[in-house]
Amino acid sequence: MDLGDDMSALVQVNEMSKSFHDNEVLSEISLSIEKGEFVSILGESGCGKSTLLNVIGGFEAPTSGRVLMDQVPIEKPTRRAIMLFQHYGLLPWRTVKKNVEFALEPTISSAAERTKRANEYIQLVGLEGSANQFPAELSGGMQQRVAIARALAIQPELILMDEPFAALDTFNRYYLQDELLRIQQQEQTTVALVTHDIDEAVYLSDRIIIMDRNPGRIKKTIAITLPRPRDRSHGDFHYFRKLIFDTFHFGRNELDSDYHI
Amino acid sequence: MRKILNVMIAFIVLIVTWQSVIWIGGYEEALLPSPFSVASGIVGMVISGTIFEHIAISLFRFFMGYGTAVIVAIVLGLILGRSLKLWGIVDPIVQVLRPVAPVAWTPFIVLWFGIGNMPAIVIIFIAAFFPVLLATVSAVKKVDYTYLKLAENLEVKQPALMYKVILPAAFPGIANGLHLAVGTAWIFLVAGEMVGAQSGLGYLIIDARNALDLDLVLAGIFFIGVLGLSIDKLLGLFESWVGKQWGFNR
């Protein structure tokens, strides 16, 4: 069991709890995320998985316990860990290119250099044809690619994704998941992704952290040992799917027994 | 085309009704001037050029008052909208001052600013200030939390946060206030120029009334109406231009 005492980890969470007005949302969470790793946090709604992501991102302070990045406590959001939002968080008054440049403006003072870097990452996500369009003119999938380009342009150590594909249709979701894996391998970025989609978690992750609710806590951690690229219809894929499904199902039975006649 | 036709029909109906009332009622020119005498009054003022001097000075006062009100109200609104504690204190004061007609301040305005251009400018300022302030505060309060979270994550600091994120995000709401204020402020232009001014469209009306030239009073009203409409349309063009720059496509 991973107790988050790994010295080489990028992120370490040690016995962290989080309460909102005496309501314990997260209880005694311990985990670590290695550099370059793709970790999914999987759970039903209300298990506190988004809160956990917010704590790792520095948007919320833990009530107790420690959250470290490279051995240093995370106190506020920084450019080292960039959050991607479910509704993309693009600025509607800026074009695609200007949205990506927005992320570079605080650190790169030369406009020419910003444009150059923005173009590189717009190309990386395959949107060079839409660089001068406004977000409202793009489909949801394209908007999320802009958000990914903007996050990557900063060259962060960690990308936090809060159900980034939940608002997309199945085909777009599959396509973007492949894109994300390709880009993640190319850029060697560490990714922590929150999802309630079991397939998505199995397809993308090196490791899945399964959460339970009331209060939110880690139920199980599963390493997905399948080789890449993964095949969604392969038997091994279904093995992990079933493993996770049983984990949830087991929880259901426990709960149901209270109501059984 | 349809629009132009509608405008023409409206004016013909108005003028015909107006002239009929005079014929049927047999009113004297001193009570209700005829469309013809008002028209000749308008033409006379255009030919002599006096009307343009009045229009120029009125527009100057209007834009001075409106412009400063918009700048001050937007800056204050951005600050107050971001600090809800401060707004909690300022809001009751604004609520008490807002329903007061700007002209009610006239005695103080004359005492503090004298006569001439200032009373009209100050009255227009007061008239425009509150709608813009309230619209800005409410627009800033409603800025999507995601944008603020994003800015925090990207370590966007003030003042960049204000002009790169909050101002554009709040702009559609602020634009509503600008529109509302332009109408209110123009209405109070006449009132403002009735206080100690010696020129301008409001003064023109007072002056014509004192001379019992009712046709010139109506001519002045005509110019005020047409200019008010033009300014409103001009603001509409400005808004859609900004909207286009910022991709709002309204």
Contacts between the chains, C-beta under 8 A, distances in Angstrom:
chain1	res1	chain2	res2	distance
A	57	B	153	7.1
A	59	B	149	6.5
A	59	B	152	7.4
A	59	B	153	7.8
A	76	B	152	7.6
A	77	B	149	7.8
A	77	B	152	5.0
A	77	B	153	4.5
A	77	B	155	7.7
A	78	B	153	7.8
A	78	B	155	6.5
A	79	B	153	7.4
A	79	B	154	6.3
A	79	B	155	5.4
A	81	B	153	8.0
A	82	B	153	6.0
A	82	B	154	7.7
A	83	B	149	7.1
A	83	B	150	7.8
A	83	B	153	5.4
A	85	B	146	5.6
A	85	B	149	7.6
A	85	B	150	7.5
A	87	B	146	6.6
A	89	B	146	4.6
A	89	B	147	7.0
A	89	B	149	7.4
A	89	B	150	4.7
A	91	B	147	6.7
A	91	B	150	8.0
A	91	B	165	7.2
A	91	B	168	7.2
A	91	B	169	7.7
A	92	B	246	7.6
A	92	B	247	6.1
A	92	B	248	7.1
A	93	B	168	4.3
A	93	B	169	7.6
A	93	B	171	7.5
A	93	B	245	7.8
A	93	B	246	3.4
A	93	B	247	5.7
A	93	B	248	6.8
A	94	B	246	7.8
A	94	B	247	7.6
A	95	B	247	7.1
A	102	B	154	7.2
A	102	B	164	7.2
A	103	B	154	5.4
A	105	B	156	7.5
A	105	B	160	7.2
A	105	B	164	7.5
A	106	B	154	6.2
A	106	B	155	5.5
A	106	B	156	5.7
A	106	B	157	7.2
A	106	B	160	7.3
A	134	B	247	3.3
A	134	B	249	7.9
A	135	B	247	7.6
A	136	B	247	6.3
A	136	B	249	6.9
A	137	B	247	7.9
A	154	B	154	7.4
